[in-house]
Amino acid sequence: MKTSLTGIKPTHLPHLGNYLGAIRPALSLVDQYRTLYFIADYHALTSVRDAEKLRSYIRDVAATWLACGLDPERTLLYRQSDVPEVFELTWVLSCLLATGQLERGHAYKDALARGGSPNAGIFNYPVLMAADILLYDTDVVPIGKDQKQHLELTRDVASRLNHTYGENTLVVPEALITEAPLVPGTDGEKMSKSRGNGIPLFETPKKLRKVIMGITTSSEALEEPKPAEGSTVYDLYALVAPEQAPEMKQKLEAGGYGWGHAKQDLYEAIEAEIGSKREAYLGIRSDEPKLDAILHEGADKARLLAHATMRRVRSAVGVD
């Protein structure tokens, strides 16, 4: 069975967009691949500067994925920082990459374009990402179309190491392009932490409903027809409850069905989807020793894979 690897950056509390756009699609791969999921806590250091917040985010993210169906008996869930071999491989890969390749990285270029002075972590981010992937003999990496550049760098440096030191030292991974949906936030723009337009995943039902009722809509009167497609409420409903979406569309376009009705239906659909997961999350998150034990157990298994890869790499480059 081929190996698939997914990285999860712990920089905020997960929201509905993370669930619909990343968590649900990623967990669907468990039956097709040997799946590894890692919490990229060292990647988070490029932006998170509060140690207690980072510790909390790591556990929040782990508990969220477990509550949403990740089974540690069938897959691996671990912290990046618990597998130190990744940093050893990062150095080996760094010695094979030109700085010009890193200067073309999206995150680095975007930071420069905004007039900032990006830290070296952002500059070197793609190298650590490549090591994350190559350390586990990963065959496929689920990515969106906008992430292809990072995987191309990973493939390039793996091929370069194989060409320089011996074929089959590293597995050259393939992209598994996923059609992750664009999940709109409460203002109609893409849901994101930075915009502050997220719908919290595991807030109380009362708070969740308040956020849903605050979604921006057009101003048609109750009896007037309303545009369904392209409206935030309908688009979210279609993602959460696709089988019932045609009925909502028909009601909106017929008139006599207001945005308040649609928001209530959206709230009920989201609650039906995540209510039991919220309960599971609260139970998992409250037992930190057990949660940490799951992550450590996953890391122990991941390190067995990492050791095998690094034995090959060390022997190939001459530092064994």
Protein Blocks (a to p, Z undefined) as FASTA:
>chain_A
ZZdddddddfbccdfklmmmmmmmmmmmmmmpccdddddfklmmmmpccfklmmmmmmmm
mmmmmmnopafklmccddfklmmklmmmmmmmmmmpcfklmmmpmklmmmmmnopacdfk
lmmmmmmmmmmmmmnopabdcddfklmmmmmmmmmmmmmmmmmnoghkbccddddddfdd
cdddfkopacdfklopaccfklcfklmmmmmmmpccdfbdfklccdfehpaklmmmmmmm
mmlmmmmmmmmmngoiafklmmmmmmmmmmmmmmmmmmmmmmmmmmmmlmmmmmmmmmmm
mmmmmmmmmmmmmmmnopZZ
